[in-house]
Amino acid sequence: MNITHFCNSFIAIESGETRLVCDPWIGVANHGGWHAFPVLDVADVRRTLDEATHVYISHLHSDHFSIELLKSVDLRAKQFIIKKYKNGILQKRLTDHGVTNIVATEPYEEVSLGSMKVVIFPQVESSHSDVPDPINYDLDTSLLAVDESAVFFNQVDNPLSLDSLRDIKSWIEQRYGAISIAALACGAASEYPQCFINIDRGAAAAALIQREIGRLMKFVEVLDSRACLLAGGTYFVPGHFNALNKYIAIPDANDVIAESEKRFPAKKFLCLEGGGSIRIAREGIDDVVASDPGRRFSKANIKAVAGTKRGLQYEYEIDVPSSLTDQEASGICAAEFDKAKPSYERQLARMNLSIKTRVLFKLHNGLKVNDDADLVSAPVCVLSVPYDANTSETDAISLVIHMDHRVFTGCLSRKYSWNQALSGSLCLFERTPNTHEPAALFALNFLVIV
Protein backbone atom coordinates (compact mmCIF):
# COMPACT_ATOMS: atom_id res chain seq x y z
CA MET A 1 0.00 0.00 0.00
CA ASN A 2 1.29 3.44 -0.95
CA ILE A 3 0.01 6.55 0.87
CA THR A 4 0.57 10.15 -0.26
CA HIS A 5 -0.43 13.19 1.80
CA PHE A 6 -1.02 16.52 0.06
CA CYS A 7 -2.68 18.77 2.68
CA ASN A 8 -5.31 18.68 5.41
CA SER A 9 -7.16 15.34 4.90
CA PHE A 10 -6.31 15.14 1.18
CA ILE A 11 -4.66 11.71 1.07
CA ALA A 12 -4.21 9.27 -1.83
CA ILE A 13 -4.10 5.50 -1.18
CA GLU A 14 -2.79 3.13 -3.86
CA SER A 15 -3.15 -0.65 -3.90
CA GLY A 16 -2.70 -2.63 -7.11
CA GLU A 17 -4.92 -0.98 -9.72
CA THR A 18 -7.01 0.81 -7.10
CA ARG A 19 -6.40 4.50 -6.53
CA LEU A 20 -8.53 5.93 -3.72
CA VAL A 21 -8.39 9.70 -3.12
CA CYS A 22 -9.63 10.97 0.25
CA ASP A 23 -11.15 14.44 0.73
CA PRO A 24 -9.41 16.22 -2.18
CA TRP A 25 -9.09 19.94 -1.41
CA ILE A 26 -6.65 22.73 -2.21
CA GLY A 27 -7.08 26.50 -2.08
CA VAL A 28 -9.72 28.12 0.12
CA ALA A 29 -12.65 26.77 2.14
CA ASN A 30 -15.24 27.94 4.68
CA HIS A 31 -16.42 30.73 2.38
CA GLY A 32 -12.85 31.97 1.95
CA GLY A 33 -12.03 32.03 5.68
CA TRP A 34 -9.45 29.21 5.50
CA HIS A 35 -6.61 28.54 3.10
CA ALA A 36 -4.97 25.13 2.74
CA PHE A 37 -1.35 24.75 3.76
CA PRO A 38 0.94 23.99 2.04
CA VAL A 39 -0.24 26.10 -0.89
CA LEU A 40 -0.80 23.83 -3.90
CA ASP A 41 -2.41 24.40 -7.28
CA VAL A 42 -4.24 22.07 -9.64
CA ALA A 43 -1.04 21.21 -11.55
CA ASP A 44 0.45 19.76 -8.35
CA VAL A 45 -2.40 17.29 -7.86
CA ARG A 46 -3.84 16.73 -11.35
CA ARG A 47 -2.05 13.46 -12.07
CA THR A 48 -3.18 11.94 -8.77
CA LEU A 49 -6.78 13.00 -9.38
CA ASP A 50 -6.77 11.94 -13.04
CA GLU A 51 -5.54 8.47 -12.09
CA ALA A 52 -7.98 8.05 -9.19
CA THR A 53 -10.44 5.19 -9.48
CA HIS A 54 -12.44 6.11 -6.36
CA VAL A 55 -13.04 9.18 -4.18
CA TYR A 56 -13.91 9.11 -0.48
CA ILE A 57 -15.67 12.16 0.96
CA SER A 58 -15.75 12.08 4.75
CA HIS A 59 -18.28 14.87 5.30
CA LEU A 60 -19.82 18.06 3.95
CA HIS A 61 -17.34 20.72 5.05
CA SER A 62 -15.68 22.44 2.11
CA ASP A 63 -12.14 21.61 3.24
CA HIS A 64 -13.16 17.98 2.60
CA PHE A 65 -15.88 18.25 -0.05
CA SER A 66 -14.51 20.81 -2.51
CA ILE A 67 -16.95 21.53 -5.31
CA GLU A 68 -14.36 23.78 -6.98
CA LEU A 69 -11.76 21.02 -7.25
CA LEU A 70 -14.36 18.45 -8.24
CA LYS A 71 -15.34 20.63 -11.20
CA SER A 72 -11.90 21.91 -12.20
CA VAL A 73 -10.43 18.42 -12.52
CA ASP A 74 -13.84 16.82 -13.32
CA LEU A 75 -13.91 13.95 -10.88
CA ARG A 76 -17.57 13.30 -11.62
CA ALA A 77 -16.93 10.07 -13.54
CA LYS A 78 -15.19 8.46 -10.55
CA GLN A 79 -16.92 6.21 -8.04
CA PHE A 80 -17.58 8.11 -4.81
CA ILE A 81 -17.60 6.37 -1.43
CA ILE A 82 -19.56 8.08 1.35
CA LYS A 83 -21.37 7.20 4.53
CA LYS A 84 -25.14 6.82 4.21
CA TYR A 85 -26.23 9.85 6.22
CA LYS A 86 -29.80 10.07 7.50
CA ASN A 87 -30.31 13.55 6.06
CA GLY A 88 -28.93 12.56 2.64
CA ILE A 89 -27.47 16.03 2.03
CA LEU A 90 -23.99 14.89 0.98
CA GLN A 91 -25.36 12.40 -1.57
CA LYS A 92 -27.81 14.99 -2.93
CA ARG A 93 -25.07 17.58 -3.40
CA LEU A 94 -22.91 15.06 -5.23
CA THR A 95 -25.73 14.18 -7.61
CA ASP A 96 -26.63 17.87 -8.04
CA HIS A 97 -23.08 18.41 -9.34
CA GLY A 98 -23.22 15.54 -11.82
CA VAL A 99 -21.80 12.60 -9.85
CA THR A 100 -23.73 9.46 -10.79
CA ASN A 101 -21.68 6.59 -9.33
CA ILE A 102 -22.10 6.82 -5.54
CA VAL A 103 -21.69 4.05 -3.01
CA ALA A 104 -23.40 5.17 0.22
CA THR A 105 -22.40 2.64 2.87
CA GLU A 106 -23.73 1.85 6.30
CA PRO A 107 -21.27 2.31 9.18
CA TYR A 108 -18.95 -0.69 9.61
CA GLU A 109 -19.97 -2.12 6.23
CA GLU A 110 -17.06 -3.54 4.20
CA VAL A 111 -16.84 -2.37 0.59
CA SER A 112 -14.48 -3.98 -1.93
CA LEU A 113 -12.60 -1.64 -4.28
CA GLY A 114 -10.55 -4.07 -6.34
CA SER A 115 -7.53 -5.09 -4.30
CA MET A 116 -8.55 -2.76 -1.44
CA LYS A 117 -11.33 -3.03 1.12
CA VAL A 118 -12.70 0.01 2.93
CA VAL A 119 -14.89 0.55 5.97
CA ILE A 120 -16.39 3.85 7.16
CA PHE A 121 -16.67 4.59 10.88
CA PRO A 122 -19.35 7.06 12.00
CA GLN A 123 -19.17 10.01 14.35
CA VAL A 124 -19.95 9.02 17.95
CA GLU A 125 -19.16 12.22 19.85
CA SER A 126 -19.76 15.72 18.47
CA SER A 127 -16.56 17.26 19.86
CA HIS A 128 -13.37 16.43 21.74
CA SER A 129 -14.70 18.17 24.84
CA ASP A 130 -16.52 16.35 27.61
CA VAL A 131 -19.46 18.78 27.41
CA PRO A 132 -22.73 16.95 26.63
CA ASP A 133 -24.28 17.91 23.31
CA PRO A 134 -28.02 17.16 23.05
CA ILE A 135 -28.03 17.85 19.29
CA ASN A 136 -25.08 15.56 18.43
CA TYR A 137 -25.02 16.76 14.84
CA ASP A 138 -24.12 13.75 12.65
CA LEU A 139 -21.29 15.07 10.50
CA ASP A 140 -17.88 13.37 10.50
CA THR A 141 -16.52 9.95 9.58
CA SER A 142 -13.24 8.03 9.63
CA LEU A 143 -11.96 5.51 7.09
CA LEU A 144 -10.25 2.12 7.20
CA ALA A 145 -8.39 0.93 4.07
CA VAL A 146 -7.05 -2.64 3.98
CA ASP A 147 -5.16 -4.68 1.41
CA GLU A 148 -2.86 -7.69 1.54
CA SER A 149 0.06 -5.55 2.64
CA ALA A 150 -1.28 -3.08 5.21
CA VAL A 151 -4.12 -1.85 7.44
CA PHE A 152 -4.53 1.95 7.31
CA PHE A 153 -6.75 3.92 9.71
CA ASN A 154 -7.56 7.50 8.64
CA GLN A 155 -9.16 9.48 11.46
CA VAL A 156 -10.03 12.57 9.36
CA ASP A 157 -11.89 15.13 11.57
CA ASN A 158 -13.91 12.56 13.49
CA PRO A 159 -13.83 13.76 17.16
CA LEU A 160 -13.40 10.30 18.68
CA SER A 161 -13.00 9.81 22.41
CA LEU A 162 -10.33 7.42 23.66
CA ASP A 163 -13.03 4.88 24.53
CA SER A 164 -14.47 5.09 21.01
CA LEU A 165 -10.99 4.74 19.58
CA ARG A 166 -10.38 1.62 21.67
CA ASP A 167 -13.63 0.12 20.39
CA ILE A 168 -12.64 0.84 16.79
CA LYS A 169 -9.19 -0.63 17.27
CA SER A 170 -10.65 -3.81 18.78
CA TRP A 171 -13.13 -4.09 15.90
CA ILE A 172 -10.34 -3.68 13.32
CA GLU A 173 -7.98 -6.16 14.97
CA GLN A 174 -10.63 -8.86 15.21
CA ARG A 175 -11.27 -8.69 11.47
CA TYR A 176 -8.09 -7.46 9.80
CA GLY A 177 -5.24 -7.70 12.29
CA ALA A 178 -3.04 -4.99 13.76
CA ILE A 179 -3.16 -1.44 12.38
CA SER A 180 -0.07 -0.78 10.26
CA ILE A 181 -0.36 2.98 9.93
CA ALA A 182 -2.71 5.72 11.16
CA ALA A 183 -3.36 9.27 9.97
CA LEU A 184 -4.18 11.39 13.02
CA ALA A 185 -5.17 15.01 13.50
CA CYS A 186 -3.54 17.38 15.97
CA GLY A 187 -4.61 20.96 16.49
CA ALA A 188 -7.70 23.11 16.56
CA ALA A 189 -9.29 23.27 13.13
CA SER A 190 -11.83 25.65 14.60
CA GLU A 191 -12.53 29.22 15.58
CA TYR A 192 -10.96 28.84 19.04
CA PRO A 193 -9.00 30.68 20.31
CA GLN A 194 -8.05 33.06 17.48
CA CYS A 195 -11.56 34.48 17.07
CA PHE A 196 -12.28 35.02 20.79
CA ILE A 197 -11.46 38.64 21.45
CA ASN A 198 -12.20 38.86 25.20
CA ILE A 199 -9.64 36.26 26.34
CA ASP A 200 -5.86 35.96 26.42
CA ARG A 201 -5.62 34.28 23.03
CA GLY A 202 -1.88 33.69 23.21
CA ALA A 203 -2.14 31.82 26.50
CA ALA A 204 -5.24 29.93 25.31
CA ALA A 205 -3.47 28.84 22.12
CA ALA A 206 -0.39 27.66 24.00
CA ALA A 207 -2.51 25.67 26.46
CA LEU A 208 -4.63 24.15 23.69
CA ILE A 209 -1.55 23.13 21.70
CA GLN A 210 -0.15 21.29 24.68
CA ARG A 211 -3.49 19.56 25.29
CA GLU A 212 -3.74 18.58 21.62
CA ILE A 213 -0.23 17.13 21.55
CA GLY A 214 -1.00 15.21 24.74
CA ARG A 215 -4.26 13.89 23.29
CA LEU A 216 -2.48 12.88 20.08
CA MET A 217 0.10 10.92 22.05
CA LYS A 218 -2.75 9.06 23.79
CA PHE A 219 -4.19 8.21 20.35
CA VAL A 220 -0.79 6.94 19.23
CA GLU A 221 -0.54 4.79 22.36
CA VAL A 222 -4.05 3.34 21.97
CA LEU A 223 -3.78 2.49 18.28
CA ASP A 224 -0.25 1.10 18.65
CA SER A 225 0.39 1.23 14.90
CA ARG A 226 3.95 0.96 13.58
CA ALA A 227 3.74 4.31 11.81
CA CYS A 228 1.66 7.49 12.13
CA LEU A 229 1.02 10.42 9.82
CA LEU A 230 0.31 13.92 11.09
CA ALA A 231 -2.78 14.85 9.06
CA GLY A 232 -5.60 17.37 9.21
CA GLY A 233 -5.95 20.83 10.65
CA THR A 234 -3.08 22.69 8.96
CA TYR A 235 -4.46 25.90 7.47
CA PHE A 236 -4.15 29.66 7.73
CA VAL A 237 -6.48 32.65 7.54
CA PRO A 238 -6.11 34.70 4.34
CA GLY A 239 -7.61 38.11 3.60
CA HIS A 240 -7.99 41.03 5.98
CA PHE A 241 -8.44 38.74 9.02
CA ASN A 242 -4.85 37.63 8.41
CA ALA A 243 -3.74 38.91 11.82
CA LEU A 244 -5.72 36.10 13.49
CA ASN A 245 -3.06 33.60 12.37
CA LYS A 246 -0.82 34.42 15.33
CA TYR A 247 -3.37 32.81 17.66
CA ILE A 248 -4.34 29.65 15.73
CA ALA A 249 -3.70 26.58 17.89
CA ILE A 250 -1.80 24.50 15.35
CA PRO A 251 1.21 22.71 16.86
CA ASP A 252 4.55 23.05 15.10
CA ALA A 253 5.11 19.79 13.19
CA ASN A 254 8.65 19.63 14.55
CA ASP A 255 7.36 19.68 18.14
CA VAL A 256 4.83 16.92 17.47
CA ILE A 257 7.41 14.66 15.83
CA ALA A 258 9.95 15.32 18.59
CA GLU A 259 7.41 14.45 21.30
CA SER A 260 6.48 11.24 19.52
CA GLU A 261 10.11 10.23 19.08
CA LYS A 262 10.68 10.84 22.79
CA ARG A 263 7.66 8.83 23.94
CA PHE A 264 7.58 6.15 21.25
CA PRO A 265 11.09 5.74 19.84
CA ALA A 266 10.21 2.46 18.11
CA LYS A 267 7.38 4.04 16.07
CA LYS A 268 7.77 5.98 12.84
CA PHE A 269 5.99 9.35 13.07
CA LEU A 270 5.91 11.36 9.84
CA CYS A 271 4.65 14.64 8.47
CA LEU A 272 4.27 14.15 4.71
CA GLU A 273 2.21 17.25 3.87
CA GLY A 274 3.09 18.67 0.50
CA GLY A 275 3.09 15.39 -1.43
CA GLY A 276 5.34 13.12 0.62
CA SER A 277 4.56 9.40 0.45
CA ILE A 278 5.13 6.16 2.29
CA ARG A 279 4.96 2.57 1.09
CA ILE A 280 4.09 0.19 3.87
CA ALA A 281 3.69 -3.57 4.17
CA ARG A 282 2.55 -5.73 7.09
CA GLU A 283 6.15 -6.73 7.78
CA GLY A 284 7.60 -3.22 7.62
CA ILE A 285 8.04 0.08 5.83
CA ASP A 286 9.53 -0.45 2.39
CA ASP A 287 10.09 3.10 1.23
CA VAL A 288 9.51 6.70 2.28
CA VAL A 289 9.67 9.45 -0.33
CA ALA A 290 10.16 13.04 0.87
CA SER A 291 9.64 11.58 4.32
CA ASP A 292 9.47 14.77 6.33
CA PRO A 293 8.56 17.79 4.21
CA GLY A 294 6.51 18.78 7.25
CA ARG A 295 9.72 19.86 8.94
CA ARG A 296 9.66 22.79 6.51
CA PHE A 297 6.11 23.58 7.58
CA SER A 298 6.80 25.10 10.97
CA LYS A 299 4.51 27.75 12.42
CA ALA A 300 6.98 30.43 11.32
CA ASN A 301 6.79 29.24 7.72
CA ILE A 302 2.99 29.10 7.84
CA LYS A 303 2.92 32.71 9.08
CA ALA A 304 5.25 33.83 6.28
CA VAL A 305 3.12 32.20 3.58
CA ALA A 306 -0.10 33.51 5.14
CA GLY A 307 1.20 37.05 4.82
CA THR A 308 1.35 36.68 1.03
CA LYS A 309 -2.42 35.96 0.94
CA ARG A 310 -3.54 39.04 2.81
CA GLY A 311 -5.14 40.46 -0.34
CA LEU A 312 -7.55 37.57 -0.98
CA GLN A 313 -11.25 38.39 -0.71
CA TYR A 314 -13.80 36.34 1.20
CA GLU A 315 -16.80 34.86 -0.54
CA TYR A 316 -19.22 37.41 0.90
CA GLU A 317 -17.03 40.30 -0.29
CA ILE A 318 -17.11 38.92 -3.83
CA ASP A 319 -20.81 38.02 -3.80
CA VAL A 320 -22.13 41.24 -2.26
CA PRO A 321 -19.85 44.29 -2.51
CA SER A 322 -20.60 46.56 0.45
CA SER A 323 -22.66 49.51 -0.75
CA LEU A 324 -25.34 49.81 1.94
CA THR A 325 -25.50 52.54 4.54
CA ASP A 326 -25.36 51.46 8.18
CA GLN A 327 -29.08 52.10 8.53
CA GLU A 328 -29.92 50.05 5.42
CA ALA A 329 -27.76 47.13 6.55
CA SER A 330 -29.33 47.20 10.01
CA GLY A 331 -32.86 47.21 8.62
CA ILE A 332 -32.25 44.29 6.28
CA CYS A 333 -30.64 42.19 9.04
CA ALA A 334 -33.54 42.78 11.45
CA ALA A 335 -36.17 41.96 8.80
CA GLU A 336 -34.44 38.75 7.68
CA PHE A 337 -33.82 37.71 11.28
CA ASP A 338 -37.54 38.00 12.05
CA LYS A 339 -38.25 35.65 9.12
CA ALA A 340 -35.79 33.03 10.41
CA LYS A 341 -36.70 33.00 14.13
CA PRO A 342 -39.90 30.93 13.75
CA SER A 343 -38.07 27.98 12.15
CA TYR A 344 -35.44 28.13 14.90
CA GLU A 345 -38.06 28.05 17.66
CA ARG A 346 -40.08 25.29 15.97
CA GLN A 347 -37.06 23.03 15.60
CA LEU A 348 -35.96 23.52 19.20
CA ALA A 349 -39.50 22.73 20.39
CA ARG A 350 -39.65 19.65 18.13
CA MET A 351 -36.41 18.36 19.64
CA ASN A 352 -37.38 19.46 23.17
CA LEU A 353 -34.14 21.44 23.41
CA SER A 354 -33.44 24.17 25.92
CA ILE A 355 -30.64 26.54 24.93
CA LYS A 356 -29.22 28.23 28.01
CA THR A 357 -26.55 30.23 26.21
CA ARG A 358 -27.60 33.81 25.55
CA VAL A 359 -26.48 34.41 21.97
CA LEU A 360 -26.28 38.01 20.84
CA PHE A 361 -25.40 38.97 17.25
CA LYS A 362 -23.51 42.23 16.76
CA LEU A 363 -23.60 42.90 13.04
CA HIS A 364 -21.12 45.14 11.25
CA ASN A 365 -21.21 46.99 7.95
CA GLY A 366 -17.68 45.75 7.25
CA LEU A 367 -16.21 43.69 10.12
CA LYS A 368 -12.59 44.74 10.64
CA VAL A 369 -9.60 43.91 12.85
CA ASN A 370 -6.26 45.68 13.14
CA ASP A 371 -2.78 44.20 12.86
CA ASP A 372 -2.97 43.06 16.49
CA ALA A 373 -6.15 41.07 15.66
CA ASP A 374 -8.29 43.40 17.79
CA LEU A 375 -11.77 44.43 16.70
CA VAL A 376 -11.82 47.99 15.33
CA SER A 377 -15.23 48.28 13.62
CA ALA A 378 -18.48 49.09 15.46
CA PRO A 379 -21.75 47.14 15.12
CA VAL A 380 -24.67 48.74 13.30
CA CYS A 381 -27.26 46.25 14.56
CA VAL A 382 -27.69 44.05 17.66
CA LEU A 383 -30.05 41.05 17.61
CA SER A 384 -30.79 38.52 20.37
CA VAL A 385 -31.44 34.83 19.66
CA PRO A 386 -34.30 33.25 21.66
CA TYR A 387 -33.10 31.20 24.63
CA ASP A 388 -34.44 29.55 27.78
CA ALA A 389 -35.66 32.51 29.82
CA ASN A 390 -35.65 30.40 33.00
CA THR A 391 -31.84 30.17 32.90
CA SER A 392 -30.36 31.68 36.05
CA GLU A 393 -27.76 34.40 35.84
CA THR A 394 -25.17 32.09 37.42
CA ASP A 395 -25.83 29.25 34.94
CA ALA A 396 -26.06 31.36 31.79
CA ILE A 397 -23.28 31.66 29.24
CA SER A 398 -23.20 34.89 27.27
CA LEU A 399 -21.97 34.54 23.69
CA VAL A 400 -21.59 37.63 21.50
CA ILE A 401 -20.99 36.91 17.82
CA HIS A 402 -19.59 39.72 15.68
CA MET A 403 -20.32 39.21 11.97
CA ASP A 404 -20.38 41.18 8.77
CA HIS A 405 -24.04 41.74 7.88
CA ARG A 406 -23.51 40.00 4.54
CA VAL A 407 -22.37 36.78 6.22
CA PHE A 408 -25.33 36.94 8.61
CA THR A 409 -28.02 37.34 5.93
CA GLY A 410 -26.23 34.78 3.76
CA CYS A 411 -26.48 32.20 6.55
CA LEU A 412 -30.15 33.04 7.16
CA SER A 413 -30.91 32.45 3.47
CA ARG A 414 -28.79 29.23 3.37
CA LYS A 415 -26.45 30.76 0.82
CA TYR A 416 -23.72 30.19 3.37
CA SER A 417 -23.37 27.46 5.99
CA TRP A 418 -23.64 28.41 9.65
CA ASN A 419 -21.14 25.69 10.60
CA GLN A 420 -18.53 26.91 8.17
CA ALA A 421 -19.08 30.64 8.72
CA LEU A 422 -18.77 30.28 12.50
CA SER A 423 -15.73 27.99 12.45
CA GLY A 424 -14.00 29.53 9.46
CA SER A 425 -12.53 32.65 11.10
CA LEU A 426 -15.08 35.01 9.53
CA CYS A 427 -16.64 35.88 12.91
CA LEU A 428 -15.33 37.18 16.22
CA PHE A 429 -16.65 36.02 19.60
CA GLU A 430 -16.95 37.23 23.18
CA ARG A 431 -17.83 34.40 25.58
CA THR A 432 -18.48 34.94 29.30
CA PRO A 433 -17.55 32.80 31.11
CA ASN A 434 -15.12 31.16 28.69
CA THR A 435 -16.99 27.84 28.72
CA HIS A 436 -17.64 25.70 25.64
CA GLU A 437 -21.32 24.89 25.10
CA PRO A 438 -21.61 23.20 21.67
CA ALA A 439 -25.41 22.98 21.50
CA ALA A 440 -25.84 26.75 21.18
CA LEU A 441 -23.67 26.92 18.05
CA PHE A 442 -25.05 23.72 16.48
CA ALA A 443 -28.59 25.03 17.05
CA LEU A 444 -27.87 28.05 14.85
CA ASN A 445 -28.12 25.68 11.89
CA PHE A 446 -31.87 25.90 12.50
CA LEU A 447 -31.83 29.71 12.24
CA VAL A 448 -32.78 29.85 8.56
CA ILE A 449 -35.59 31.23 6.43
CA VAL A 450 -37.89 28.43 5.26
Stockholm file with secondary structure:
# STOCKHOLM 1.0

chainA/1-450         MNITHFCNSFIAIESGETRLVCDPWIGVANHGGWHAFPVLDVADVRRTLDEATHVYISHLHSDHFSIELLKSVDLRAKQFIIKKYKNGILQKRLTDHGVTNIVATEPYEEVSLGSMKVVIFPQVESSHSDVPDPINYDLDTSLLAVDESAVFFNQVDNPLSLDSLRDIKSWIEQRYGAISIAALACGAASEYPQCFINIDRGAAAAALIQREIGRLMKFVEVLDSRACLLAGGTYFVPGHFNALNKYIAIPDANDVIAESEKRFPAKKFLCLEGGGSIRIAREGIDDVVASDPGRRFSKANIKAVAGTKRGLQYEYEIDVPSSLTDQEASGICAAEFDKAKPSYERQLARMNLSIKTRVLFKLHNGLKVNDDADLVSAPVCVLSVPYDANTSETDAISLVIHMDHRVFTGCLSRKYSWNQALSGSLCLFERTPNTHEPAALFALNFLVIV
#=GR chainA/1-450 SS CEEEEEETTEEEEEETTEEEEESCCCSEEGGGTEEESSCCCHHHHHHHHHHCSEEECCCSSTTTSCHHHHHHHTCTTSEEEEECCSSCHHHHHHHHTTCCCEEEECTTCCEEETTEEEEEEECCSSSSSSSCCSSCCCCCEEEEEECSSCEEEECTTCCCCHHHHHHHHHHHHHHHCSCCEEEECCSCCSSTTTTBTTSCHHHHHHHHHHHHHHHHHHHHHHHCCSEEEECSCCEECCGGGGGGGGGCCCCCHHHHHHHHHHHCTTSEEECCTTTEEEEEETTEEEEEESCCGGGGCCHHHHHHHHHTTTTCCCHHHHHSCCCCCHHHHHHHHHHHHHHHHHHHHHHHHHTTCCCCEEEEEEEESSCCBCTTSCBCSCEEEEEECCCCTTCCTTTCEEEEEEEEHHHHHHHHTTSSCHHHHHHTTSSEEEEESCCCCHHHHHHGGGCSCC
#=GC SS_cons         CEEEEEETTEEEEEETTEEEEESCCCSEEGGGTEEESSCCCHHHHHHHHHHCSEEECCCSSTTTSCHHHHHHHTCTTSEEEEECCSSCHHHHHHHHTTCCCEEEECTTCCEEETTEEEEEEECCSSSSSSSCCSSCCCCCEEEEEECSSCEEEECTTCCCCHHHHHHHHHHHHHHHCSCCEEEECCSCCSSTTTTBTTSCHHHHHHHHHHHHHHHHHHHHHHHCCSEEEECSCCEECCGGGGGGGGGCCCCCHHHHHHHHHHHCTTSEEECCTTTEEEEEETTEEEEEESCCGGGGCCHHHHHHHHHTTTTCCCHHHHHSCCCCCHHHHHHHHHHHHHHHHHHHHHHHHHTTCCCCEEEEEEEESSCCBCTTSCBCSCEEEEEECCCCTTCCTTTCEEEEEEEEHHHHHHHHTTSSCHHHHHHTTSSEEEEESCCCCHHHHHHGGGCSCC
//
